[in-house]
Amino acid sequence: MPHGSFYKDKWFLDSDISVHFTPFEFDFINMTPGNYGWIKTAKLKASLFIVISGTVMIEHEIFDPEKEITKVTVSKL
């Protein structure tokens, strides 16, 4: 399977941060509604008001350029 050809959905994750965001409730495998306040983003005028906290499982590709193979794995966020 060529790198990047299997999935139509796109996520951009930064391994340096401890919180990830999605606007789609159906992405969660469990969630807790609440008032979690405002979160500042890298874009200064684009703060987010958080109303749900939970867990998302993402199936994604990992491409090994040395072996030229793509593996599929699941990550828990």
N, C-alpha and C positions, 0 to 999 in steps of 0.2 A: 504494500500500500504506500503510495507516495506521500511524503510529508505534507500535512495540511489539507489533504483531500477528503477526509472522512466526515468532519464535523462542520455543520452550517452555522452554529452558534459561536459567538466570540466572547471570550473573557480575557481581560488583561489584569494579571495579578502581579503584585509587587511583593517579593519574599521578605522585604525589609519592613513591611507594615503588619500590624496585628489584627486589623479589621478589614474585611472585604464587604462590598455592597452589591446588591441587586435590587432592581425595582420590581421584580417578578415574584409574587408570593408563591407561585407553583414551583419555584426552584428549591424551596426549603423541604427537608425531610422531617424537621420538627421546628417549632417556633414558639416564642413567648411574646405576645403583644405587650406593649408598655410605652411609657414616655421616656425615651433614652436620650432626649435632648438633641442639640445641634452638634454636628461634626464638621470641622473645617476640612476642606479638600485642598489639593495643590493649586486649584484655581481659586484665587482669593475671594471672588464674589460668588462662589458656587457652593455654599454650605448646604449640608443635607440634614433634614430633621428625621431622626430614626424612630420608627414606631413598632418595629419588630426585631427581635434578636433570635437567632437560631442557627441551625446547622444545614449546610449545603454539601452534597456529594457531587463532585464533578468528574466525569469520565473524560480523559484527554489523552492526547498523543505525546510521547517523548521520542524525539528523533535523536539517534546516535550518529553523528556525522562521520565518525571514524569507521564504524561498521556498516554505515549506510542502511540502517534498519530503523523502523518505527515500531515502538511498543505502545500498547494501550494500557493505561492504569487509571485508578480512581483515587482522588484526593478528597479529604474531608476538611471543609473550611468552617 
